Amino acid sequence: MPSSHTQTAHPPCISGPAFRISRPNIEPPLEDAPQNGCPTCGHTPDRAAALAPVEAGPLTRDVPRDAAAVTAARRGLQAILEAAVGRRSLAQIRRHADRRVLAYLEQIEPACARAGSLSLRRFHAAQPLEGALEVTALVELGRPRALAARFELAELDLGKCTALRIL
Protein backbone atom coordinates (compact mmCIF):
# COMPACT_ATOMS: atom_id res chain seq x y z
CA MET A 1 0.00 0.00 0.00
CA PRO A 2 1.50 3.36 -0.96
CA SER A 3 2.24 5.57 1.99
CA SER A 4 1.26 8.77 0.13
CA HIS A 5 -2.35 7.52 -0.09
CA THR A 6 -2.78 7.09 3.65
CA GLN A 7 -1.18 10.42 4.44
CA THR A 8 -3.19 12.57 2.04
CA ALA A 9 -6.58 10.78 1.83
CA HIS A 10 -7.29 10.20 5.54
CA PRO A 11 -7.07 12.51 8.52
CA PRO A 12 -4.43 11.50 11.06
CA CYS A 13 -6.98 10.20 13.60
CA ILE A 14 -8.32 7.45 11.31
CA SER A 15 -5.33 6.69 9.12
CA GLY A 16 -4.33 3.15 8.33
CA PRO A 17 -5.84 0.17 6.54
CA ALA A 18 -8.24 -0.75 9.39
CA PHE A 19 -10.49 2.23 8.59
CA ARG A 20 -10.66 1.90 4.82
CA ILE A 21 -14.09 2.64 3.37
CA SER A 22 -15.26 0.14 0.79
CA ARG A 23 -17.42 1.28 -2.11
CA PRO A 24 -20.48 -0.72 -3.19
CA ASN A 25 -20.34 -2.56 -6.46
CA ILE A 26 -22.48 -0.45 -8.81
CA GLU A 27 -23.28 -2.10 -12.10
CA PRO A 28 -24.37 -0.15 -15.18
CA PRO A 29 -28.10 -0.31 -16.02
CA LEU A 30 -29.36 -2.88 -18.47
CA GLU A 31 -28.89 -1.64 -22.02
CA ASP A 32 -32.14 -3.04 -23.38
CA ALA A 33 -34.35 -1.62 -20.57
CA PRO A 34 -36.34 1.52 -21.44
CA GLN A 35 -35.15 4.82 -19.94
CA ASN A 36 -38.04 5.32 -17.49
CA GLY A 37 -39.19 1.73 -17.17
CA CYS A 38 -38.91 -0.84 -14.44
CA PRO A 39 -35.25 -1.96 -14.09
CA THR A 40 -36.37 -5.55 -13.50
CA CYS A 41 -38.84 -6.22 -16.29
CA GLY A 42 -38.61 -3.09 -18.46
CA HIS A 43 -42.35 -2.33 -18.18
CA THR A 44 -43.17 1.31 -18.91
CA PRO A 45 -46.33 2.59 -17.18
CA ASP A 46 -48.95 4.33 -19.26
CA ARG A 47 -48.64 7.93 -18.05
CA ALA A 48 -51.97 9.03 -19.55
CA ALA A 49 -53.84 6.35 -17.59
CA ALA A 50 -51.97 7.21 -14.39
CA LEU A 51 -52.88 10.91 -14.66
CA ALA A 52 -56.53 10.39 -15.68
CA PRO A 53 -59.09 11.48 -13.07
CA VAL A 54 -60.62 8.73 -11.01
CA GLU A 55 -64.38 8.49 -10.95
CA ALA A 56 -65.54 8.73 -7.37
CA GLY A 57 -68.27 6.40 -6.26
CA PRO A 58 -70.71 7.04 -3.45
CA LEU A 59 -69.26 7.52 0.02
CA THR A 60 -69.78 4.58 2.32
CA ARG A 61 -71.28 5.27 5.70
CA ASP A 62 -71.10 3.37 8.94
CA VAL A 63 -74.03 1.16 9.67
CA PRO A 64 -76.24 2.51 12.47
CA ARG A 65 -74.51 1.91 15.78
CA ASP A 66 -76.00 -0.77 17.95
CA ALA A 67 -76.21 0.67 21.48
CA ALA A 68 -76.18 -2.78 23.08
CA ALA A 69 -73.00 -3.70 21.17
CA VAL A 70 -71.29 -0.48 22.27
CA THR A 71 -72.20 -1.19 25.89
CA ALA A 72 -70.94 -4.77 25.59
CA ALA A 73 -67.68 -3.58 24.02
CA ARG A 74 -67.17 -1.02 26.79
CA ARG A 75 -67.73 -3.68 29.47
CA GLY A 76 -65.43 -6.09 27.65
CA LEU A 77 -62.71 -3.47 27.25
CA GLN A 78 -62.92 -2.59 30.96
CA ALA A 79 -62.49 -6.27 31.85
CA ILE A 80 -59.55 -6.61 29.44
CA LEU A 81 -57.84 -3.56 30.95
CA GLU A 82 -58.35 -4.94 34.45
CA ALA A 83 -56.63 -8.13 33.32
CA ALA A 84 -53.80 -6.08 31.82
CA VAL A 85 -52.97 -4.53 35.20
CA GLY A 86 -53.44 -7.82 37.08
CA ARG A 87 -56.78 -7.17 38.82
CA ARG A 88 -58.37 -10.07 36.92
CA SER A 89 -56.93 -13.32 35.70
CA LEU A 90 -56.76 -14.03 31.98
CA ALA A 91 -59.10 -16.98 32.50
CA GLN A 92 -61.84 -14.54 33.54
CA ILE A 93 -61.74 -12.67 30.23
CA ARG A 94 -61.62 -15.59 27.80
CA ARG A 95 -65.18 -14.87 26.72
CA HIS A 96 -64.23 -11.25 25.95
CA ALA A 97 -60.89 -11.80 24.14
CA ASP A 98 -59.44 -13.79 21.26
CA ARG A 99 -56.32 -15.94 21.80
CA ARG A 100 -54.13 -13.31 20.06
CA VAL A 101 -55.38 -10.65 22.45
CA LEU A 102 -54.76 -12.97 25.40
CA ALA A 103 -51.17 -13.54 24.20
CA TYR A 104 -50.71 -9.76 23.84
CA LEU A 105 -52.01 -9.22 27.37
CA GLU A 106 -49.57 -11.80 28.73
CA GLN A 107 -46.72 -9.81 27.18
CA ILE A 108 -47.78 -6.40 28.44
CA GLU A 109 -49.10 -7.42 31.87
CA PRO A 110 -45.81 -6.84 33.76
CA ALA A 111 -45.42 -3.31 32.37
CA CYS A 112 -49.07 -2.44 32.97
CA ALA A 113 -49.00 -3.88 36.50
CA ARG A 114 -46.09 -1.57 37.35
CA ALA A 115 -48.18 1.41 36.20
CA GLY A 116 -50.63 0.67 39.02
CA SER A 117 -53.55 2.98 38.34
CA LEU A 118 -56.11 2.28 35.64
CA SER A 119 -58.97 4.33 34.30
CA LEU A 120 -60.81 4.48 31.02
CA ARG A 121 -60.89 8.21 30.18
CA ARG A 122 -62.49 8.36 26.73
CA PHE A 123 -64.25 5.73 24.66
CA HIS A 124 -65.26 6.09 21.01
CA ALA A 125 -66.90 3.32 19.02
CA ALA A 126 -67.70 3.01 15.32
CA GLN A 127 -69.50 0.21 13.58
CA PRO A 128 -68.10 0.09 10.03
CA LEU A 129 -70.06 -3.03 9.12
CA GLU A 130 -72.56 -5.40 10.63
CA GLY A 131 -70.95 -7.66 13.18
CA ALA A 132 -67.88 -5.52 13.92
CA LEU A 133 -67.16 -2.66 16.27
CA GLU A 134 -63.96 -0.62 16.19
CA VAL A 135 -62.96 1.21 19.34
CA THR A 136 -60.50 3.95 20.14
CA ALA A 137 -59.96 4.97 23.71
CA LEU A 138 -57.79 7.01 26.00
CA VAL A 139 -56.72 5.03 29.03
CA GLU A 140 -54.75 6.06 32.07
CA LEU A 141 -52.10 3.43 32.83
CA GLY A 142 -49.78 5.47 34.99
CA ARG A 143 -49.89 8.05 32.19
CA PRO A 144 -52.34 8.68 29.34
CA ARG A 145 -52.14 6.13 26.53
CA ALA A 146 -54.08 5.61 23.33
CA LEU A 147 -55.79 2.31 22.68
CA ALA A 148 -57.25 0.74 19.55
CA ALA A 149 -59.40 -2.39 19.56
CA ARG A 150 -61.73 -4.35 17.33
CA PHE A 151 -64.66 -6.38 18.57
CA GLU A 152 -66.42 -9.05 16.54
CA LEU A 153 -70.03 -9.28 17.64
CA ALA A 154 -70.95 -12.87 18.37
CA GLU A 155 -74.25 -12.22 20.11
CA LEU A 156 -76.25 -9.15 21.00
CA ASP A 157 -74.72 -8.85 24.45
CA LEU A 158 -71.31 -10.39 23.74
CA GLY A 159 -68.49 -8.96 21.66
CA LYS A 160 -65.15 -10.72 21.43
CA CYS A 161 -62.04 -8.55 21.16
CA THR A 162 -60.04 -9.77 18.15
CA ALA A 163 -57.42 -7.00 18.03
CA LEU A 164 -55.96 -4.77 20.72
CA ARG A 165 -53.03 -2.38 20.89
CA ILE A 166 -52.09 0.01 23.65
CA LEU A 167 -49.81 2.70 22.28
N, C-alpha and C positions, 0 to 999 in steps of 0.2 A: 504494500500500500504506500503510495507516495506521501511523503511527509508534508508537502506543500498543500495538499488537499485538506488535511486535518487542521492545519494552522489557519487557513484562510476561510474555509467553509463553515466551521463550527466555532462558537464562542468558547473561551477557555474553560468554562465551567462544565461543559458537556462534551469535550473533545474526546476522541478515541473511538475505536470500532464498536464498543458496546452500545453506543447511542446512535447508531446509524439508522436513518429513516428509510424504510423500503417503500418503493412506489408500486401501486397496484398495476397489474398487467392489463393494459387497455388495448383491446383489439379494435381494428378499424371496422366500421359498419359493413354489413353485407352489401355487396355491389348491386345485386339484383333487387333489393328491397326499394320500394318507392320512397321518396324524400320524406313525406309526412305520414307514412304508414306505420303499422305495427312492426317493430323490429323482429318479432318472432315469426309471424305468418305473412307479413306484407300487406295485410288488409288495409285499405284506405276508406275511412268512414265517409258517408255521403253528407257533405256539409249542408246542403240545402235541406235535407230531412232533419238534421240536428237543429237547425235554426228555425224551422217551421213552428208556428204557434200550436200549442196543444189545446185541443178542445176540452173544456172543463165540463165535467158532468155535474149532476146535482150533489150538493153537500150532504154528507151522511150525518145523521143526528143520533144522539144516544137514545136508547129505548127509554121509556118512562121508568124512573127509578122506583124500585120496589121497596117501600118503607120497611117491611119486615126483613128483607134481605140486608138492608143497611144496618138495622138494629142487630141482626145476627152477626154480621161482620164486625161490628164494633165490640160486641161481647167476646167474639172469638179472638180479636186482636188484643183485647185487654188480658185474656187468659194466656195468650202466647207471650206477651210482654212480661207477665208475672212469672212465667216459666223461664224467660231469659234472665231474670235477676235472681232466680232460685227460690221464689216464694211458692211455686208449684213444681211438681215433678213433671217430667216429659210424658209420663204415662197418663197423666190427667188431661193432656191436651191432644191426645191422638185423634180424637174425633174432630178437632178443629184444624189439624195440620197434616200436610202431606209428609212422606218420609224424607223428601229433600229439605223441607223446612225444619223438620226435627233434627236432621244432620247439621244444618246451619246453626240451629239453636245450641246444639252440643258444642260447637266450635266457639260461639261468642259468649256462652254462659259465664266463663270465668271473668272476662272483661266487664260484662254487664253487672255481675255480682259485686265487683269492686266499686262500681259507681254508686251502689246503695239505693238512692232514691229513684222512684219511678212515677211518672205521671204522664197521662195522655193529654197533651195541650190542645191540639187541633186535629180534626178528623174530617177528611173530605172523601166522598165516595162518588164514583161515576159508574154507570152501567152501560158499557159500550155495546153489549149484545146480550140477548137472553141467556141466562145461565152463568153470567160472569160479572164480577164486581171488582173494580180496580180502586185501590185506596191509597191516598197519600196522607201522611200524618206528621205532626211535629210531636216528638216525645222528649221527655226530660229524663235522661239517664245520666245523672251527674251534671250534665250540660245539655243544652238543646241539640237534638239530632233529628234529621229528616228520615222518614221511613216510607217505603213503597211496598205494597203488597197486592196480591191478586187472590181473589176468592172465587172458587167454582161452586155454584149453588147446587147442592145435591137435593135438598128438600127446602120447603118454604122457611123453616126455622133453623136450617143448618147449612152453613157455608164452610167449605174446607179450604184452608189457605194453601195454595199451590206454589206461591212464590213470595219471598220476603227478603228485603234488604234494609238494613239500618245503616245509614250513611254517616 
